[in-house]
Amino acid sequence: MKRDYRQDFPLLRENPIVYLDSAATAQRPDVVIEAEMEFYKKYNANPLRGLYSLGIEATDRYEEARECVANFIHAASAKEIIFTRNATESLNLVAYSYGLSHLREGDEIVVSILEHHSNQLPWRMVAEKTGAVVKYLECDRQGHISDVDLQAAFSEKTKLVAVTQVSNVLGIKTPIDKIVALAKKSGAVVVLDAAQSTPHMEVDVQKLDVDFLAFSGHKLMAPMGIGVLYGRKELLSEMPPFLTGGEMIQTVTRDKVVYAELPHKFEAGTVNGAGAWALAAAIRYLQEVGYEHIQKQELLLTTQLMEGLTKLPYVQIQGSPDPKEHCGIVSFTIDGVHPHDVSSILDADGIAVRAGHHCAQPLMQQIDVMSTTRASMYFYNTEEDIEKLLTSVQTIRRRMGYGE
Ligand SMILES: Cc1ncc(COP(=O)(O)O)c(C=O)c1O
């Protein structure tokens, strides 16, 4: 019998909502909510500080969570895992720490036009402060990056490449293997934004051969406020700290500071112990569900949704016509109706979708739309959810006063 995953999620179990905004944030299963509570009920002390038994327990849970994340993304060592608040903070850490100390006037930073603002603006800041230049890696209207686009973006001046693995607007994957190969040829480091990939596919930092990788816990069912930065040990070791303060030092005298070893050098201040512990629970839950099942269900629902929308002549699906290229994300526009109105009408029917520019305005300009409505699916969504969305979408133009 098919398992009803909705039953694992209190919000979905107890509300009739059709939740199709998992690319913004996923729902949390009981096991994650319980893990966060467990930390506060059983282990609550300030991790990495208290030398009494409870403090050591708190530290142990936090470091166990780090090991869990390291195994999840196949890092060579847990020392390469830094806990942050979210992907945005992880990307800023690399920009402020690595970017500002390594890039110089005239250096080139390749940023794909598909990027979320969180993986564009830190590099624009670095360029402004150092005199380096941001070069956009282009894509076509469907989000495909061609070999010609790749050749045009890279040069011997390329020193850093910031790219997403999956677009949060179109769901398309970037050709990461080719990007890494070109970066290596130029001697550039690769910063991979895995915010939209880790919830949906196996991510192996060693196989990908990237230098940095960022993701947010909340998109893979962990609590908000816990994120991850992976960095190669050789690079992290010689990078200056991003934030300074408590717990990121070995010794401080009046005239000298010796920073802590990795990864603590990059974790200033009280850490999110409960969030890290609950992230580990989310990872274990995700692994139990399995990427194979996640991808199968997403493809089933994406195909159903795209087939249904394609039948409506006034709906334009953005991106590739192939459901396999969407990673559970379908952005669309409806002729004559603003996406904000689409979203409000769907909300009245109990359906949650995202509307707007999705923090990717340069991509919107590239694909020539102001904004879109985005339905993003996860394995807990059902064919009934998609049926309800399609039924509602068919009524929208009529409800906005059009003939059909
Ligand atoms: C591709 C991508 N990168 C980065 C982010 C930023 O994530 P957060 O807001 O959790 O920092 C998002 C969030 O939607 C995203 O989709």
The ligand as an SDF file (V2000), in Angstrom:
LIG
                    3D

 16 16  0  0  0  0  0  0  0  0999 V2000
   18.4020   28.7610   -5.1150 C   0  0  0  0  0  0  0  0  0  0  0  0
   18.2940   29.4540   -3.8120 C   0  0  0  0  0  0  0  0  0  0  0  0
   19.3970   29.9460   -3.2380 N   0  0  0  0  0  0  0  0  0  0  0  0
   19.3890   30.5730   -2.0690 C   0  0  0  0  0  0  0  0  0  0  0  0
   18.2070   30.7670   -1.3870 C   0  0  0  0  0  0  0  0  0  0  0  0
   18.2350   31.4780   -0.0880 C   0  0  0  0  0  0  0  0  0  0  0  0
   17.8120   30.6390    0.9280 O   0  0  0  0  0  0  0  0  0  0  0  0
   17.5960   31.2250    2.4090 P   0  0  0  0  0  0  0  0  0  0  0  0
   16.5580   32.2950    2.2660 O   0  0  0  0  0  0  0  0  0  0  0  0
   17.1380   30.0640    3.1780 O   0  0  0  0  0  0  0  0  0  0  0  0
   18.8890   31.7710    2.8270 O   0  0  0  0  0  0  0  0  0  0  0  0
   17.0150   30.2930   -1.9320 C   0  0  0  0  0  0  0  0  0  0  0  0
   15.7360   30.5180   -1.2520 C   0  0  0  0  0  0  0  0  0  0  0  0
   14.6860   30.4670   -1.8240 O   0  0  0  0  0  0  0  0  0  0  0  0
   17.0720   29.6220   -3.1740 C   0  0  0  0  0  0  0  0  0  0  0  0
   15.9680   29.1470   -3.7420 O   0  0  0  0  0  0  0  0  0  0  0  0
  1  2  1  0
  2  3  1  0
  2 15  2  0
  3  4  2  0
  4  5  1  0
  5  6  1  0
  5 12  2  0
  6  7  1  0
  7  8  1  0
  8  9  2  0
  8 10  1  0
  8 11  1  0
 12 13  1  0
 12 15  1  0
 13 14  2  0
 15 16  1  0
M  END
$$$$
